[in-house]
């Protein structure tokens, strides 16, 4: 049911560099009347939600509130890039259950809590 998410940032260039390093993707920057957005790439042919980094005064980075989960082939791959990119590991790779796979959580450079999920 989720179609879009927005991750608040204080420093768009710092956040862009962090997420590009962790996920090995390119984030496209857009400006809509003073609201800065960094769009995550859409995976062709995959019915998954995508979203944006967003910098605007009403968006405040936080470790509280909704937790966004990014899909991964193996949570450990992204977790290994987090600290090198300036973030912190909040929860190491943890098995949810044999049927539901694994999760991990990190704090990004902006102070947001973000999660990862993989089946292996």
N, C-alpha and C positions, 0 to 999 in steps of 0.2 A: 504494500500500500504506500510505501514511501516513494516519492518521486524526486525530491530535491532536498538538499541540506545546505546550511550556511554556517561556516566556522568563523567566528569573530577574530579579528586580528588588530593589533596596535601598529605594527610595522609590516606593510605589505611586502616589501622586498625581502625582509628577513623570513617571513612566513612562506613566501613563494620558494625561496632557496631551500628551506627546511623540507617542505613537502615534495619538491622535485627530487631532492637527495634521498629521502626515505622511500618514496614510491617509484623512483626512476621514471618519471613522467615529465612532460612539459605543461606548465600551467599558463594559460593565456590571460593577460591582463586586459580589463575593460574599465572604463570610467563612465558612469551614468550620472551626470550632473553633480559631481563631487563625491559620489559613492563609488569607492574603488572595489573592484571584484576581480578575483583570480579564479577562473573556471578550471575545474578538474576535467580531464579528457573523458569523453564518452567512449565506451567500448562498443565498437560496431557489432550489431547483431545480438548483443546481450541485454536482456531486460532488467538491468539494474539501475538504481538511482544514481544520479551524479549530483554535484553541487559546486559550491564556490567558497573561497576565502572571501571575507567581506570586511571592509574598513569603512565605518561610518559611526558617528558619535553615539547612536543608540545601540550599537553592537559592542558588548563588553566581554572580552575573553574571561573564561571562568572554568574552574574544575567542578563546578556544581551544575545541575541541570541535565538536559538530554545528553546521552552518550551515543555518538555516531560510531558505527562499526564499519570498517573498510574490509572488503573481501580480499583474501590473500591465498596464494597457493600453499604457502607455509609461513605462518606468523613469524617464525624465527628470522626469516630473511629481512623483513622490514625492521623488526626489533633491533637487529644488529646494526642498522644504519642510524637509528634514532640519536644516540649520544654523539656520534661523529658529526651529525648535522646540527647539534646544539640543543636537543631535547633531553628528556629524562625518562627512564623506564619506571612506570608506575606499578605494573604487574607483569612479571615474566610470563613466558609461554606456559599456559595452564590448560590441562585437559578438562573440557566441560563434561564429556562422557564419550564412550566409544562411538556412539551414534551421531553425536553433534560436534565432534572435533575439538578444536583448540581455540583459545583466545589469548590475547595479551593487551595491555593498556599502556599508553605513554602520555607524557605531558609534552606538548609542542613548545616551540620557542615563544609563543604568546601567552602560555599559561592555561591552555585548554587541555582537558582530559579527552583522549581519543582512543578508540579500541580497534583491534584487528581480529578477524576470524578466519580460520582455515579448517579443512577437514583432515589435514595431516600435520 
